[in-house]
């Protein structure tokens, strides 16, 4: 069989220092791609920052050269959006430090990209500073009398966190093309941690050489070669399988003006209650009922970040014309449904005049206010239905929108099971009343 | 005319999906999470991808990567997340990727008031990454505009191959309102920029203000993307002539088209000496103040800025005829007032520019604005 792709390299010579290991690894990558005969249009080489970040420019494949430490995030986005692409990330030990979070999470997620770490124990491009893989005692321009920190085991970390193919080796291992091949052909997140010589800094600063590099793995009690392989669902495939089983939503029908309102002015309502009383959802239903009655409506809520405790306040404005400012300075109607709400709304209660009405169940009275007080007799009603019952009572007394519109809003916006319960509660109320 | 009762967050999600958004990556943050929730609910159903990144950096990074495969991408966050987006915003500018970034502004700095409203990211969005290159930012005042401006944001992002911000706020996103739509979205801008050069060259332009053709990974071209200063092929360069041309292009492609981007709502009144200027949620108060003042027999002009960046200098200048006093209402210490002042000074008629500002997590009330006018 003749090979369609003889080389994936372009004609430019590599820019690396004499003695740098990067070019060896890139030649191995090229040899592997030639062996696999992958369409260069279907390959994306994603590079990080640093000397290794220059690599993509020497290949005739798609290329993405992004920010320091973030190569894996771009690779993830590319893979998610087009799973047919083969993605090879080339990054250094520096990128694995600043972007360690992405490294761990890509492995954990098992996103189908291949990462080649050109690990030369220091930052070459910026002048030989220590990195997360600098050995303990290593001399760098930021660890001048020896590194106090201990090195991160990149390969071991991703192996432990869900990668499906992981190898650790040195640049002098001539089986690297075979490792890269297995990595690219593996379905999930694959990584090869390739230990290298940095001719400009780490080698001269530490009198480091090939023999020491080859010994250093065993010195760290680390295994060379493939250190981890497992089968696990690749994220992109799993996502698509999950998404295809998602039930399409029934599109919510637009709200038709089925009812009429006799409201000729803007009406400002505050419902002040507590968590668990379904204040916010009842207020939404009231707003929907208003829209069904050909009114304009706005609704804003306030509650603590710990949503299941404390006050729950909704402010609703209804008007025959478009509502601009959504704040309420002087409410026309105030529904006091829990001590927490009353306490939080103290200043608004103080603004009430004899032209406003305060509705409250008997057990919350007396409340100090200038407003007219209307006692709500809700009977025995569950906590989660207090707001519903109170709003229904208020509508019955004021009739600015028909109670039927409120019921229709319940039917149109709530899940059938909940809607039925709510409607039953309202029926009980009306038979009582 | 159909009506819905929804909040701005839902409207943004609906707008995104109408605009063809098929990729969303985001990290949870109040008050932007409603958008995240809607996108996670809706995108899988239409074959799109919604993913929660391990942080904001990963989220915007995934969007930029996905955009290079031809996906239509959006992310949404609030101030603290914008801080983490910063470097990648620069990458999107430099690599020229279309991307919609929603910033649901809350009260800052730092954690600030997670659930309280603010409009403090206006200059931050403009200058939010290194280098100082222009960006586009749109700002809706209500859920209806949240829908239409989201669609427009996607169009502008594709048209100009750049990140487009939808600068909104906690109040517009969380407050439910009646929205009315007639089903019409705005007309398409020209498509001459869609012509693919042959042979394809990743960053080829002829005029500085041209937009290079965007080819996707996996298609018929080999595509290079880079965040480094590059030549037309996407290779790193230090040749001053090419460097200067690239950087001038990044500015010119937006600045030279600023009139195409400009979007304001102007309501002038003959004889008005006072102009109320606002944007986002504060514009609702400014509009109500205008109505109430006119009911009192006063003459008042009103201007709402929907395209905050680039500054719609042309449209603003046109509304200043006869104006002696401008009142700019915003929930910050006067960030956009600076831009309005710049325009007023250029006219050189001694127009007074006054700010109505609030930084206590409460909305500016129409009364507050009226007290300044009367």
Contacts between the chains, C-beta under 8 A, distances in Angstrom:
chain1	res1	chain2	res2	distance
A	40	B	222	6.3
A	41	B	218	6.6
A	41	B	219	7.1
A	41	B	220	7.0
A	41	B	221	7.6
A	41	B	222	6.4
A	42	B	218	6.2
A	44	B	217	5.4
A	46	B	65	7.7
A	54	B	236	7.5
A	56	B	224	7.7
A	57	B	235	5.6
A	57	B	236	6.7
A	60	B	222	6.4
A	61	B	222	6.7
A	62	B	217	4.8
A	62	B	218	7.8
A	62	B	222	5.8
A	62	B	223	5.1
A	62	B	224	7.2
A	63	B	223	7.6
A	63	B	224	4.5
A	63	B	225	6.7
A	63	B	226	7.3
A	63	B	234	7.0
A	64	B	65	6.7
A	64	B	68	6.4
A	64	B	225	4.7
A	64	B	226	7.8
A	65	B	224	7.9
A	65	B	225	6.8
A	65	B	226	4.2
A	65	B	227	6.3
A	65	B	228	6.2
A	66	B	61	7.1
A	66	B	64	7.3
A	66	B	65	7.9
A	66	B	91	5.9
A	66	B	95	7.8
A	66	B	225	7.8
A	66	B	227	5.5
A	67	B	61	7.6
A	67	B	87	5.5
A	67	B	88	6.4
A	67	B	91	5.5
A	67	B	227	6.0
A	70	B	57	6.3
A	70	B	58	7.6
A	70	B	61	4.8
A	70	B	88	7.1
A	73	B	53	7.2
A	73	B	57	6.8
A	73	B	58	4.4
A	73	B	61	2.9
A	73	B	62	5.5
A	73	B	65	6.9
A	74	B	61	5.4
A	74	B	62	7.4
A	74	B	64	6.0
A	74	B	65	3.6
A	74	B	68	7.9
A	75	B	65	6.4
A	76	B	51	7.9
A	76	B	58	7.4
A	76	B	61	7.6
A	76	B	62	5.2
A	76	B	65	6.6
A	77	B	23	7.5
A	77	B	25	6.9
A	77	B	61	6.5
A	77	B	62	3.5
A	77	B	63	6.1
A	77	B	64	6.5
A	77	B	65	2.8
A	77	B	66	3.9
A	77	B	67	7.7
A	77	B	69	7.9
A	77	B	71	8.0
A	77	B	73	8.0
A	78	B	65	4.2
A	78	B	66	6.6
A	78	B	68	6.5
A	78	B	69	5.6
A	78	B	217	6.3
A	80	B	23	7.4
A	80	B	49	5.0
A	80	B	51	6.4
A	80	B	62	6.8
A	80	B	66	6.2
A	81	B	22	8.0
A	81	B	23	5.6
A	81	B	49	6.4
A	81	B	65	7.4
A	81	B	66	3.8
A	81	B	69	4.2
A	81	B	70	7.6
A	81	B	71	4.1
A	82	B	69	4.1
A	82	B	70	7.8
A	82	B	71	7.9
A	82	B	216	7.9
A	82	B	217	6.4
A	82	B	218	5.0
A	84	B	218	6.2
A	85	B	69	7.3
A	85	B	217	6.0
A	85	B	218	5.4
A	101	B	54	5.6
A	101	B	55	6.5
A	101	B	58	7.5
A	102	B	54	6.6
A	102	B	57	7.8
A	102	B	58	5.6
A	102	B	61	7.8
A	105	B	54	4.1
A	105	B	58	7.0
A	239	B	44	8.0
A	239	B	49	6.8
A	239	B	51	7.9
A	242	B	44	7.1
A	243	B	44	3.7
A	243	B	45	7.5
A	243	B	47	7.0
A	246	B	44	4.6
A	246	B	45	5.2
A	247	B	45	7.7
A	248	B	45	4.9
A	249	B	41	7.3
A	249	B	42	7.2
A	249	B	45	6.3
A	252	B	4	7.4
A	254	B	2	3.6
A	254	B	3	5.9
A	254	B	4	6.0
A	255	B	2	7.9
A	255	B	3	4.9
A	255	B	4	6.2
A	255	B	5	6.2
A	256	B	3	7.9
A	257	B	3	7.5
A	284	B	5	7.3
A	284	B	176	6.2
A	287	B	5	5.2
A	287	B	176	5.7
A	287	B	178	8.0
A	288	B	5	4.9
A	291	B	3	5.5
A	291	B	4	7.8
A	291	B	5	4.7
A	291	B	178	5.2
A	295	B	178	7.8
A	296	B	177	7.7
A	296	B	178	4.6
A	297	B	5	6.2
A	297	B	176	7.4
A	297	B	177	7.1
A	297	B	178	5.4
A	298	B	175	5.8
A	298	B	176	6.5
A	298	B	177	4.8
A	298	B	178	7.6
A	299	B	175	6.7
A	299	B	176	4.3
A	299	B	177	7.9
A	300	B	171	7.1
A	300	B	174	6.5
A	300	B	175	4.4
A	300	B	176	7.6
A	301	B	174	7.0
A	302	B	115	7.8
A	305	B	30	7.1
A	305	B	114	6.7
A	305	B	115	6.4
A	322	B	178	7.8
A	323	B	177	7.1
A	323	B	178	7.9
A	324	B	284	4.4
A	324	B	285	7.1
A	324	B	287	4.8
A	324	B	288	3.9
A	324	B	291	7.4
A	324	B	366	7.7
A	325	B	284	5.3
A	325	B	285	4.8
A	325	B	288	4.4
A	325	B	363	7.1
A	325	B	365	6.6
A	325	B	366	5.2
A	326	B	171	6.8
A	326	B	175	5.3
A	326	B	177	7.6
A	326	B	281	7.7
A	326	B	284	6.6
A	326	B	363	7.3
A	327	B	285	7.9
A	327	B	362	7.5
A	327	B	363	4.7
A	327	B	365	6.0
A	329	B	365	6.3
A	329	B	367	7.3
